[in-house]
Amino acid sequence: MHSLHLRQIPPAPDLSIALVGDAGVIGMHTTTWIEAAYVHYPLRSRLHWHGCRGFATALLCFSCLLLGLTQSTLSHAVELAAQANHPWQATIPGFKADAYFTNIRDGDSIETPFVVKFGLSGGWGLAPVASPSSAKSGHHHLLINRSLPLDFKQPLPFNKQYIHFGQGQMETTLTLDPGVYTLRLLLANQQHLPHFVYSKPVTITVAKKGAVDSKRIAVKSISISLEKAIVSVPFRVQFHASNMNVAHVAQQEKDTGHFVLVVLPADGGKAVEFALLEGQTEIWLQPPNGDYSLRLEFRDNLDSTKLMAPSVTTRVKVVSS
């Protein structure tokens, strides 16, 4: 028998918080799905936020309880649920989902060892295979000199040409011998069945192979990137975690985290926090014209007050198109 003790958490005076879900941001005029696809406690509840915030918050708490979330994570979820939606998050253009490489392009020449980094678009998020996940989720697979499978109803094999990243990784270190290789990313579910979420093939040349620097490769860090420093809306902000694993908060997997982006207006206006709780590794924004600082954090999924790596900050200027 579970008991639940809740305390009222007042909204922070200088911070708006948005909970990013598979249908957007929970808020006054949007809806989202809270799903618990677990064996003992199946639950799928749709929250109609406008006009029933108290009921929605209570249902969120109940969902968190059934999922077995820690007290700190539950408190954070309640705080998030208590906040209104912020209009600065943009709709994903085209609603297209892709896996992609963030630091190599077709025709590149590299030297190994080389850390190749992965991205994921369309609102999809990373989820380790160790526990069930919901929403639009999966884990990356690196295909080396292989085409897409002909049958997406068959699980992907485990061999040197199909490399699985079932812990929620966003990168791997290539140690390929000199030669020409075609690489492709493919997202798959917990049973390793492919999703129709994949990258274009990228052909690279490995010009030289050297020794692996294990100390450099082992560094835990996060990064944030924009296509340019001066942008018009909507614009994409991409995140990366090195030597750490990304997961849904609801999975409650040890040694995994989620991204949180804090947008701070340079004119001293209220900061806005976007918590990406379903393993997303990018977000589209549409704030008003002006100068902003973007601070990225990577928070522990078992304790949302704990940072798993130092935060990083970049600046952006938003102008009319």
Secondary structure, DSSP 8 states (H G I E B T S, - for coil): ------------TTEEEEEEETTEEESTT-EEEEEE--SS--EEEEEE-TT-HHHHHHHHHHHHHHHT--HHHHHHHHHHHTS---TTB---GGG---EEESS--TT-EEEESEEEEEEE-TT-EE--TTS---SSEEEEEEEES----S-TTS----BTTEEE-TT--SEEEE---SEEEEEEEEEE-TT--EEEEE---EEEEEEEE----HHHHT--EEEEE-S-SEE-SSEEEEEEEES-EE-BGGG--TTEEEEEEEEEETTS--EEEEEETB-B-EEEE---SEEEEEEEEEEESS-TT-BSS--EEEEEEE---
